[in-house]
Amino acid sequence: MSAQTLYDKLWQSHVVHTEQDGTTLLYIDRHLLHEVTSPQAFEGLRLAGRKPWRVSANLAVADHNVPTTDRSHGIADPISRLQVETLDDNCASFGITEFRMNDVRQGIVHVIGPEQGATLPGMTVVCGDSHTSTHGAFAALAHGIGTSEVEHVLATQCLLQKKSRAMLVKVEGRLSKGVTAKDIALAVIGKIGTAGGTGYAIEFGGSAIRALSMEGRMTLCNMAIEAGARAGMVAVDDTTIDYIKGRPFAPKGELWDKAVANWRTLVSDEGVQFDAVVELDAAAIKPSVTWGTSPEMVVTVDDKVPDPAQESDPVKRSGMERALIYMGLQANTPITQIAVDKVFIGSCTNSRIEDLRGAAKIAKGKHKAANVKQVLVVPGSGLVKQQAEAEGLDKIFIEAGFEWRDPGCSMCLAMNADRLEPGERCASTSNRNFEGRQGAGGRTHLVSPEMAAAAAIAGHFVDVRELSEV
Amino acid sequence: MEKFTRLEGLVAPLDRANVDTDAIIPKQFLKSIKRSGFGPNLFDEWRYLDHGEPGQDCSNRPRNPDFVLNQPRYQGAQILLARENFGCGSSREHAPWALLDYGFRAVIAPSFADIFFNNCFKNGILPIVLDADAVDLLFRETAAQEAYRLTVDLEAETVATPAGEVFSFGVDAFRKYCLLNGLDDIGLTLQNADKIRAYEERRKAEAPWLFM
């Protein structure tokens, strides 16, 4: 057999049937559901008199709409409440496992899948959410789908797909202190653009990727979609296997050994050709900050807000001009002179224990700056929250004047009560800086958890490499 | 799903790159558990001067006169002309639902984000990729001529201008077949139910931990 990429292997092992034009019926091993993109799919299933094909392949959780403050009174907004109750009802009536709002296992769907061992190497994983690419960190083929496809997966356990091309993003060398997986993700997007990965499945490889923890790999794969790639993935190694061992949904005993032997094959073969290769030098990556309204509008913290006058492409130039107006920024302003009103530490990109540890390290013994109105720390799941509290991180945050919240998507997309007011500027560990993403008129700067915590303390962006805590 | 065969429709230009699905339909409207009724909130933050909330009557809300869809000449448009990477970001199918509910049946752009592109086909909207020069020309002609209309022929895979210039586009055979016939692809997939079961049996033997 000729040499295969990891993507080839994952694809090939899930093909049920291929049409003449290459359209393939691909088998789905794990289907994750949340409250926002599933109600219309369940309704469609009911209207057609269909049932889920394989109930045990599904796992559901409410995350987008849930409050991150006192949940004992339920959800105040009646429309949000109805959406969450609809998920509860649908899961109950179809027999689908759901972690409800007050279950300690509840959290952001892309945090709980891996945390529970429900995401395993070699799986196909889908969810009605674009950040499903996160699960590719486990050498799974994982991507977001629309609601019609949610219904399709429920009804058939398959998806109709065309194979993507394979891109290797290779990061060699060692990251400098204070530089994280988030900065790699932003550097990749800055290099190839938000459409650079369109039509590709990206494999992240190289020594800098192998040195990342599973949390870091999830952060990186999470943002593959911001580079336009539906799927991002990392090959299996000891780090992958050590993370999965003992998790509730992971295989045990003899089956574990058999599974591990299979998972060890989930790497791209030596010498295989990718359709595209992008190389980055880890040592050259610096802490990054987005300045505009697309994740590709990114610079390093020691840089300045770019000047549209220097851009020759007229469509890009007008996009930059519009972004500067929306963001309330002047060209050539040093990034470290930009003051922030709020800070958000959380989201499926950066709400895992390692992220919270990174932020706490910076905040320890300090207090948020007077100009910073609010700092939200929203753990990715109830179990992450428990772990953080066992380590005393909650106390560090509270003493620093940060708010320690309950798990959910929160101010990443502001579907619940956590949001920016018009004109407010936020250092955010989330994944999208689109206009209005964190609240109508809100201004988002994407950064790592360390950079977010440092901005909260200083009141403006600072280069974390210059801090003694790093 | 409504069939798509041939469309002769008014064109509205949205001259910006990287239009994301948060812009197409902001998050507060995603709380709905229905598939319909998103049209009045299409491009809500650009289209209105006030802040929109679900369940609101939009007919009396203050419109942003600078937003292209509010201009009288583009009322009734069925074809949206857009720039690179249209539909990027969130996978929300509410984005094509909103476009469809507003009245758009086709979107023309030099490139689309994958998930949005896919979602369009599930809802009877045809996303058409034309090269950047062709899109540039269409933007110029749309600006220059009032009531500029294009004819989209899915069977022939062509877009024709009023002057008779014809651009060809590509579309996957399977998607084309579903769109031309308005077919529910779940029904089609279930015709392969035996193949799915056979796959499951084979896979269970190879990798039983996937079926726990």
Interface residues (C-beta under 8 A of the other chain):
Chain A: S13 V16 H17 E19 Q20 D21 G22 T23 L25 Y27 D29 V36 T37 P39 Q40 E43 A48 R50 W53 R54 S56 H64 N65 D77 I79 S80 L82 Q83 T86 L120 G122 M123 G128 D129 S130 H143 G144 I145 G146 T147 S148 E149 E151 H152 A155 T156 Q157 C158 L160 K162 T194 A195 T198 G199 G228 R230 F249 P251 L255 W256 K258 A259 N262 S294 E296 V315 K316 S318 G319 R322 L413 A414 M415 R432 F434 E435 G436 R437 A440
Chain B: D15 R16 A17 N18 D20 D22 A23 P26 K27 Q28 L30 K31 S32 I33 K34 R35 E45 H51 P54 G55 R83 E84 N85 C88 G89 S90 S91 R92 E93 P96 S111 F112 A113 D114 I115 N118 N119 K122 N123 D172 A173 F174 R175 D184 D185 I186 T189 L190 N192 A193 K195 I196 Y199 E200 R203 E206 A207 P208 W209 L210 F211 M212
